[in-house]
Amino acid sequence: MNTTAHLSDRLPDHPATTTTDDRALRRMQFGWYINDWANAAFSATVLTVFLGPYLTSVARNAADAAGDVHPLGLSVRAGSFFPYTVSFSVLISVAVMLLTGTVADRTGRHKELMCGFAYVGAVATMGMFLLDGDRYLLGGALLVVANIAYAVSVALSYAYLPGLASPDERDAVSSKGWAYGYAGGGLLLVVNLALFEGHDALGLSSGTAVRICLASAGLWWALFTIVPMLRLPSRAGATPERAAPVPDRPTAGSLRELARTLRSMRDHPLTLLYLGAFLCYNDGIQTVVSQASLYGSEELGMDQTSLVAAVLLVQIVAIGGALLLGRIARRYGAKRTILGSLVGWVVTVGLGYLMPAHRPAWFFALACMIGLVLGGSQALSRSLFSHLIPAGREAEYFAVYKVSDRGTSWMGPLVFGLAYQITGSYRSAIISLLVFFVIGFTVLATVPVRRAVEAVGNPVPERL
C-alpha cells in the first residue's frame, strides 16, 4: 500500500484502510515538521545570530593594517568576509544540489541522502567550537561545508511536500512546517541567550560562550534528525513508482538525467517565470535575515544580547506570521498573499535603513515586522511552487528552488558585500537590497499561476 498517496486518492468505501492511511500520513507529516525543527537551529543560531559578528571579529584579528584579510591571495575587507563566504558556499551548493536532486529522483533514496547531508552539516557546525583567535579561514571552511550540506538536505526535504498533502491542503501543511522550524530555532535561541547572558557566572569568556552556542546548533540538528529518519519513507514525491533505481553507474546516469531535466525545464516557461521571481525576491529576504545581526552590531550599535533577543523575537512572531498568512492564503490565494508580503518587506527594509543607532526598542520593532512577513512569505512560496513541478521531478526542481532559500542566497550577500566594500556603510548595503523585492514583485505579478499548474499536468487547487 502506498502510504504517501494524496487524500483524494483514497477509497471512501474502505474506512479501515482510510483510517490506517490517515494515521500513516500524520506520522510522516510530523516527521517532516520535526525535520524543519531540527535544521532551523543552523539557520537561526549560526547564520542569523552568532556566526556573522563572531567570524567578522575573528577575521579582524587576522587583518592587516589596512583592515584586509587575504583568503586565497585575494584582498578582502574583514567586514565583507562573512557575506562573501556565504555567497561562495552557495555557488558551490548549486551544482551539488542539482546533482543530488537528480540522484535522489533517479534512485528513490531521498531520505538517505537528506539525512546524510544533514549529519555532514551538523558535524561541521559542531566543529565551529574550534573557531577562535584569528582562525578565520577555518571558520570560512566550516561555514562552506555546513551551508552546502544544509542547502542540499533542505532541498530534499521540500521534495516530500507534494506527497504529504492534497493540493488544497498544501499551503496549510507548508505553513505548519515553517512554524515548527521557527519554534525549534527559537527554543534553542532561548537556551543560547541564557548561556550567553550567564557566561560570566559560568566562568566562560564571551567568545567561548559563542562557540558553545554555535556547536549546540550542530548537536540539536543531529539529535532531532533521528525523527525524520524513522518516520519518512525513502522516496519523496507524489508518484514514488515513477522510476526504478538504477544499480550500475547511478552517478553517471544521473548526470545525463540532470542535463535532460535542465533542458526539459524550457518546456515549462511559466514554472521558470515563477522560479525567477522567487529566486529574486527570496534572495533579498535571505540576505536581510543572514546579514541582520551584522547590520545591527556594526551599523546600529546593538550588543550581542540585543541581537539574540531580536532574532528570538523574529522566531516567535514568525510562528504566528506563518500560520496567519496561511489562513489568509486560504481565502485570497497564495499568490496575492505573497505579493502583499513583499510590500511588507519593502517597507521593512526602508525602515531599517532609516533606523537610528543605539535604539534597541526600534530594533525590536523592526524584528517584529520581519517576523510577521518572514515565515508566511517563505511557506507560501514553497507550497505554490510545489504545484508547478512535473510529477516525479520534485527533488530536481526543488534543488533549483533551493538556490535561494533559508540562508542559501548568493546574489543578495554579494550585492550587500560589494555595497559595503565600495561605500564602507552598512546602511548603503541594506538599502541596496530593495531592488530584489521590487523586481521579484513585478515578475511574480505577471505569472498566471493557474495556467502554470495546468501546464505541468497537476490538479488545480480551488484557490491560488
C-alpha positions as CSV (number, residue, x, y, z in Angstrom):
1,M,0.0,0.0,0.0
2,N,1.4,3.4,-0.9
3,T,1.1,5.5,2.3
4,T,2.3,8.7,0.5
5,A,-0.8,8.9,-1.7
6,H,-2.9,12.0,-1.5
7,L,-6.1,12.1,0.5
8,S,-8.0,12.4,-2.7
9,D,-6.6,9.1,-3.9
10,R,-8.0,7.0,-1.1
11,L,-11.0,4.8,-1.4
12,P,-14.0,6.1,0.6
13,D,-15.7,2.7,0.8
14,H,-12.8,1.3,2.9
15,P,-12.9,3.1,6.2
16,A,-10.4,0.9,7.9
17,T,-7.9,1.5,5.2
18,T,-8.6,5.2,5.2
19,T,-8.0,5.4,9.0
20,T,-4.7,3.5,8.6
21,D,-3.7,5.8,5.8
22,D,-4.6,8.9,7.8
23,R,-2.5,7.7,10.7
24,A,0.5,6.9,8.5
25,L,0.1,10.3,6.8
26,R,0.0,12.2,10.1
27,R,3.1,10.2,11.2
28,M,5.0,11.2,8.1
29,Q,3.8,14.8,8.3
30,F,5.1,15.0,11.9
31,G,8.5,13.6,10.9
32,W,8.6,16.2,8.2
33,Y,7.7,19.0,10.6
34,I,10.5,17.9,13.0
35,N,13.0,18.0,10.2
36,D,12.3,21.7,10.0
37,W,12.5,21.9,13.8
38,A,16.0,20.2,13.6
39,N,17.7,22.2,10.8
40,A,16.2,25.6,11.8
41,A,18.8,25.7,14.6
42,F,21.6,26.1,12.0
43,S,19.7,28.9,10.2
44,A,18.8,30.8,13.4
45,T,21.7,30.3,15.7
46,V,24.5,30.1,13.2
47,L,23.6,32.1,10.1
48,T,21.3,34.6,11.6
49,V,22.8,35.4,15.0
50,F,26.2,34.3,16.1
51,L,28.4,33.4,13.2
52,G,28.3,36.7,11.2
53,P,29.5,39.1,14.0
54,Y,31.8,36.4,15.5
55,L,33.5,35.4,12.3
56,T,33.9,39.1,11.4
57,S,35.7,39.7,14.7
58,V,37.9,36.7,14.1
59,A,38.7,38.0,10.6
60,R,39.6,41.4,12.0
61,N,42.0,39.7,14.4
62,A,43.8,38.4,11.3
63,A,43.5,41.6,9.3
64,D,46.5,43.7,8.2
65,A,47.0,47.4,9.0
66,A,44.5,48.3,6.2
67,G,41.8,46.1,7.7
68,D,42.0,43.5,4.9
69,V,42.4,39.7,5.1
70,H,43.8,37.6,2.2
71,P,41.9,34.3,1.6
72,L,43.3,32.5,-1.4
73,G,45.6,35.5,-2.0
74,L,42.7,37.9,-2.5
75,S,42.4,41.2,-0.6
76,V,39.0,41.4,1.2
77,R,37.8,43.7,3.8
78,A,37.4,41.9,7.1
79,G,33.8,43.2,7.3
80,S,32.9,41.6,3.9
81,F,34.5,38.2,4.6
82,F,31.3,36.6,6.1
83,P,28.8,37.7,3.3
84,Y,31.4,36.7,0.6
85,T,31.9,33.3,2.2
86,V,28.1,32.7,2.2
87,S,27.9,33.6,-1.5
88,F,30.9,31.3,-2.3
89,S,29.2,28.4,-0.4
90,V,26.0,28.9,-2.4
91,L,27.7,28.9,-5.7
92,I,29.2,25.5,-5.0
93,S,25.9,24.2,-3.5
94,V,24.1,24.9,-6.7
95,A,25.9,22.2,-8.5
96,V,25.8,19.8,-5.5
97,M,22.0,20.3,-5.0
98,L,21.2,19.8,-8.7
99,L,23.2,16.6,-9.0
100,T,22.0,15.2,-5.6
101,G,18.4,16.0,-6.5
102,T,18.7,14.1,-9.7
103,V,20.3,11.2,-8.0
104,A,17.5,11.2,-5.4
105,D,14.8,11.2,-8.0
106,R,16.6,8.5,-10.0
107,T,17.3,6.1,-7.2
108,G,14.5,6.9,-4.8
109,R,16.9,7.4,-1.9
110,H,15.6,10.8,-0.8
111,K,15.7,10.1,2.9
112,E,19.1,8.6,3.0
113,L,20.6,11.5,1.1
114,M,18.7,14.1,3.0
115,C,19.8,12.7,6.4
116,G,23.3,12.0,5.2
117,F,23.9,15.7,4.2
118,A,22.2,16.8,7.5
119,Y,24.7,14.9,9.5
120,V,27.6,16.3,7.5
121,G,26.3,19.8,8.2
122,A,25.8,19.0,11.8
123,V,29.3,17.8,12.3
124,A,30.8,20.8,10.5
125,T,28.6,23.1,12.7
126,M,29.8,21.3,15.9
127,G,33.4,21.9,14.6
128,M,32.8,25.6,14.9
129,F,33.6,25.2,18.6
130,L,37.3,25.3,17.4
131,L,36.9,28.7,15.9
132,D,38.9,31.2,17.9
133,G,41.8,33.6,17.8
134,D,42.5,34.5,14.1
135,R,41.3,31.2,12.6
136,Y,39.0,33.0,10.1
137,L,40.0,30.5,7.3
138,L,38.8,27.6,9.5
139,G,35.6,29.4,10.1
140,G,35.1,30.1,6.4
141,A,35.8,26.5,5.5
142,L,33.3,25.1,8.1
143,L,30.7,27.6,7.0
144,V,31.1,26.5,3.4
145,V,30.7,22.8,4.2
146,A,27.8,23.3,6.7
147,N,25.9,25.7,4.4
148,I,26.2,23.3,1.4
149,A,25.1,20.4,3.4
150,Y,22.2,22.4,4.9
151,A,21.1,23.5,1.4
152,V,21.1,20.0,-0.1
153,S,19.3,18.5,2.9
154,V,16.6,21.1,3.0
155,A,16.1,20.9,-0.8
156,L,15.5,17.1,-0.5
157,S,13.1,17.7,2.4
158,Y,11.0,20.1,0.2
159,A,10.5,17.3,-2.3
160,Y,8.3,15.4,0.3
161,L,5.6,18.2,0.3
162,P,3.6,17.0,-2.8
163,G,3.2,13.6,-1.2
164,L,2.2,14.8,2.2
165,A,-0.9,16.9,1.4
166,S,-3.6,17.3,-1.2
167,P,-3.4,20.4,-3.4
168,D,-5.9,22.3,-1.3
169,E,-4.1,21.4,2.0
170,R,-0.6,22.2,0.8
171,D,-0.5,25.8,2.0
172,A,-1.5,24.8,5.5
173,V,1.0,21.9,5.7
174,S,3.8,24.0,4.4
175,S,3.0,26.9,6.8
176,K,2.8,24.4,9.7
177,G,6.3,23.1,8.8
178,W,7.7,26.6,8.8
179,A,6.0,27.3,12.2
180,Y,7.7,24.2,13.6
181,G,11.0,25.4,12.2
182,Y,10.7,28.8,13.9
183,A,9.6,27.2,17.1
184,G,12.6,24.8,17.2
185,G,15.1,27.5,16.2
186,G,13.5,29.9,18.8
187,L,13.7,27.4,21.6
188,L,17.4,26.8,21.1
189,L,17.9,30.5,20.9
190,V,16.3,30.9,24.4
191,V,18.8,28.4,25.8
192,N,21.7,30.1,24.0
193,L,20.6,33.5,25.2
194,A,20.6,32.2,28.8
195,L,24.1,30.8,28.2
196,F,25.5,33.9,26.7
197,E,23.9,36.2,29.3
198,G,25.3,34.0,32.1
199,H,28.7,33.3,30.7
200,D,30.5,35.3,33.4
201,A,28.8,33.3,36.2
202,L,29.8,30.1,34.4
203,G,33.4,31.2,34.2
204,L,33.3,31.5,30.4
205,S,34.6,34.2,28.2
206,S,32.1,35.7,25.7
207,G,34.0,34.1,22.8
208,T,33.8,30.7,24.4
209,A,30.1,31.2,25.0
210,V,29.5,32.0,21.4
211,R,31.5,28.9,20.3
212,I,29.4,26.7,22.6
213,C,26.2,28.2,21.1
214,L,27.5,27.5,17.6
215,A,28.3,23.9,18.4
216,S,24.9,23.5,20.2
217,A,23.2,24.1,16.8
218,G,25.0,21.2,15.3
219,L,24.2,18.9,18.2
220,W,20.5,19.9,18.1
221,W,20.4,19.3,14.3
222,A,22.0,15.9,14.7
223,L,19.7,14.7,17.5
224,F,16.4,15.7,16.0
225,T,17.2,14.5,12.5
226,I,16.6,11.0,14.1
227,V,12.9,11.6,13.9
228,P,12.5,12.1,10.2
229,M,14.9,9.2,9.7
230,L,12.4,7.0,11.5
231,R,9.1,8.5,10.1
232,L,9.7,9.4,6.5
233,P,9.8,6.9,3.6
234,S,12.9,6.6,1.4
235,R,11.2,8.1,-1.6
236,A,9.6,11.5,-1.7
237,G,7.0,13.0,-4.0
238,A,3.5,12.1,-5.3
239,T,4.5,9.3,-7.6
240,P,7.0,7.0,-5.9
241,E,6.6,4.3,-8.6
242,R,7.9,6.6,-11.3
243,A,11.4,5.3,-11.9
244,A,13.1,2.2,-10.7
245,P,16.6,2.5,-9.1
246,V,19.5,2.1,-11.5
247,P,22.2,0.0,-9.8
248,D,25.0,0.4,-12.3
249,R,26.8,3.8,-12.5
250,P,24.0,5.8,-10.9
251,T,26.0,9.0,-10.8
252,A,26.9,8.9,-14.5
253,G,23.3,8.2,-15.3
254,S,22.1,11.0,-13.1
255,L,24.4,13.4,-14.8
256,R,22.7,12.6,-18.1
257,E,19.4,12.8,-16.4
258,L,20.3,16.2,-14.9
259,A,21.2,17.6,-18.3
260,R,17.9,16.3,-19.7
261,T,16.0,17.8,-16.8
262,L,17.6,21.2,-17.3
263,R,16.7,21.1,-21.0
264,S,13.2,20.0,-20.3
265,M,12.6,22.9,-17.9
266,R,12.3,25.1,-21.0
267,D,9.1,23.2,-21.8
268,H,7.5,24.8,-18.7
269,P,8.2,28.5,-19.2
270,L,5.6,29.6,-16.6
271,T,7.2,27.5,-13.9
272,L,10.5,29.1,-14.8
273,L,9.0,32.5,-14.7
274,Y,7.7,31.9,-11.2
275,L,11.1,30.4,-10.2
276,G,12.8,33.5,-11.5
277,A,10.5,35.8,-9.4
278,F,11.1,33.6,-6.3
279,L,14.9,33.5,-6.8
280,C,14.9,37.3,-6.9
281,Y,12.7,38.3,-4.0
282,N,13.8,35.5,-1.7
283,D,17.4,36.4,-2.3
284,G,16.5,39.7,-0.7
285,I,14.7,38.0,2.1
286,Q,17.5,35.7,2.9
287,T,20.1,38.4,2.8
288,V,18.1,40.5,5.2
289,V,17.9,37.5,7.5
290,S,21.6,36.4,7.3
291,Q,23.1,39.9,7.5
292,A,20.7,41.4,10.1
293,S,23.0,40.6,13.0
294,L,26.0,42.1,11.2
295,Y,23.9,45.2,10.3
296,G,22.6,45.5,13.9
297,S,26.0,45.2,15.5
298,E,28.1,47.2,13.1
299,E,25.7,50.0,12.0
300,L,23.1,50.2,14.8
301,G,25.4,49.6,17.7
302,M,23.5,46.7,19.1
303,D,25.2,44.4,21.6
304,Q,25.2,40.6,21.3
305,T,22.4,40.3,23.9
306,S,20.1,42.6,22.0
307,L,20.9,40.8,18.7
308,V,20.0,37.4,20.1
309,A,16.9,38.8,21.8
310,A,15.8,40.4,18.5
311,V,16.3,37.3,16.5
312,L,14.4,35.3,19.1
313,L,11.6,37.8,18.8
314,V,11.6,37.2,15.0
315,Q,11.4,33.4,15.6
316,I,8.4,33.9,17.9
317,V,6.5,36.3,15.7
318,A,7.3,34.2,12.6
319,I,5.4,31.3,14.1
320,G,2.2,33.3,14.2
321,G,3.1,35.0,10.9
322,A,3.4,31.8,9.1
323,L,0.1,30.4,10.4
324,L,-1.7,33.8,9.8
325,L,-0.6,34.2,6.2
326,G,-1.5,30.5,5.7
327,R,-5.1,31.3,6.8
328,I,-5.1,34.5,4.6
329,A,-4.0,32.4,1.6
330,R,-6.9,30.0,2.2
331,R,-9.2,32.9,1.5
332,Y,-7.3,35.1,-1.0
333,G,-4.9,32.6,-2.6
334,A,-1.2,32.1,-2.2
335,K,-0.1,34.4,-5.0
336,R,-1.9,37.5,-3.7
337,T,-0.8,36.8,-0.2
338,I,2.8,36.6,-1.2
339,L,2.6,39.8,-3.2
340,G,1.2,41.5,-0.1
341,S,4.0,40.2,2.0
342,L,6.6,41.6,-0.5
343,V,5.1,45.1,0.0
344,G,5.7,44.5,3.7
345,W,9.3,43.6,3.0
346,V,9.9,46.8,1.1
347,V,8.5,48.8,4.0
348,T,10.6,46.9,6.5
349,V,13.9,47.4,4.6
350,G,13.2,51.1,4.1
351,L,12.6,51.5,7.9
352,G,15.7,49.5,8.6
353,Y,17.7,52.0,6.5
354,L,16.3,55.0,8.4
355,M,16.5,53.4,11.8
356,P,18.6,55.4,14.4
357,A,21.6,53.7,16.0
358,H,21.7,52.7,19.7
359,R,17.9,52.4,20.0
360,P,17.1,48.8,20.9
361,A,13.3,49.5,21.1
362,W,13.3,50.5,17.4
363,F,15.4,47.4,16.5
364,F,12.9,45.1,18.3
365,A,10.0,46.8,16.4
366,L,11.8,46.0,13.2
367,A,12.3,42.4,14.3
368,C,8.5,42.1,14.8
369,M,7.9,43.4,11.3
370,I,10.4,40.9,9.8
371,G,8.9,38.0,11.8
372,L,5.3,38.9,10.6
373,V,6.2,38.6,6.9
374,L,9.1,36.1,7.0
375,G,7.5,32.8,7.7
376,G,4.4,33.2,5.6
377,S,6.1,34.5,2.5
378,Q,8.5,31.6,2.5
379,A,6.0,28.9,3.4
380,L,3.5,30.0,0.7
381,S,6.3,30.3,-1.9
382,R,7.2,26.7,-1.2
383,S,3.7,25.4,-1.4
384,L,2.9,27.4,-4.5
385,F,6.0,26.1,-6.3
386,S,5.1,22.5,-5.4
387,H,2.0,22.8,-7.7
388,L,4.2,23.9,-10.6
389,I,6.5,20.8,-10.6
390,P,6.0,17.9,-13.0
391,A,5.3,14.7,-11.1
392,G,8.3,12.6,-10.3
393,R,10.8,15.6,-10.6
394,E,10.3,17.0,-7.1
395,A,13.8,16.8,-5.8
396,E,15.4,18.1,-9.1
397,Y,13.1,21.1,-9.3
398,F,13.3,21.9,-5.6
399,A,17.1,21.7,-5.9
400,V,16.8,24.7,-8.3
401,Y,14.3,26.3,-6.0
402,K,16.7,25.9,-3.0
403,V,19.3,28.0,-4.8
404,S,17.6,30.9,-2.9
405,D,16.1,29.8,0.3
406,R,16.8,29.8,4.1
407,G,20.4,31.0,4.1
408,T,21.5,29.9,0.7
409,S,21.1,33.1,-1.3
410,W,24.1,34.3,-3.2
411,M,23.2,37.4,-5.2
412,G,22.0,39.3,-2.2
413,P,25.1,38.7,0.0
414,L,27.3,39.5,-3.0
415,V,25.5,42.9,-3.6
416,F,25.5,43.5,0.2
417,G,29.2,42.8,0.4
418,L,30.0,44.9,-2.7
419,A,28.0,47.8,-1.4
420,Y,29.9,47.8,1.8
421,Q,33.2,47.3,0.0
422,I,32.5,50.4,-2.1
423,T,30.9,52.7,0.4
424,G,32.1,51.5,3.8
425,S,28.5,51.8,5.0
426,Y,26.2,49.0,6.0
427,R,23.2,51.4,5.5
428,S,24.1,51.6,1.8
429,A,24.4,47.8,1.8
430,I,21.0,47.2,3.3
431,I,19.1,49.7,1.1
432,S,20.7,48.1,-2.0
433,L,18.5,45.0,-1.3
434,L,15.3,46.8,-2.2
435,V,15.9,46.0,-5.9
436,F,15.4,42.3,-5.2
437,F,11.9,42.9,-3.7
438,V,10.8,45.3,-6.4
439,I,11.9,43.1,-9.3
440,G,10.5,39.9,-7.6
441,F,7.1,41.6,-7.0
442,T,6.9,42.8,-10.6
443,V,7.8,39.4,-12.1
444,L,5.5,37.4,-9.8
445,A,2.6,39.7,-10.6
446,T,2.8,38.6,-14.2
447,V,2.8,34.8,-13.6
448,P,-0.6,33.2,-14.5
449,V,-0.3,30.5,-11.8
450,R,-3.5,28.6,-12.6
451,R,-2.4,28.2,-16.2
452,A,1.1,27.2,-14.9
453,V,-0.4,24.4,-12.8
454,E,-2.4,23.1,-15.7
455,A,0.6,23.2,-18.0
456,V,2.5,20.7,-15.9
457,G,-0.5,18.4,-15.6
458,N,-1.2,18.8,-11.9
459,P,-4.6,19.2,-10.3
460,V,-5.5,22.8,-9.7
461,P,-6.4,23.8,-6.1
462,E,-9.5,25.8,-5.5
463,R,-7.6,29.0,-4.6
464,L,-4.2,30.0,-5.9
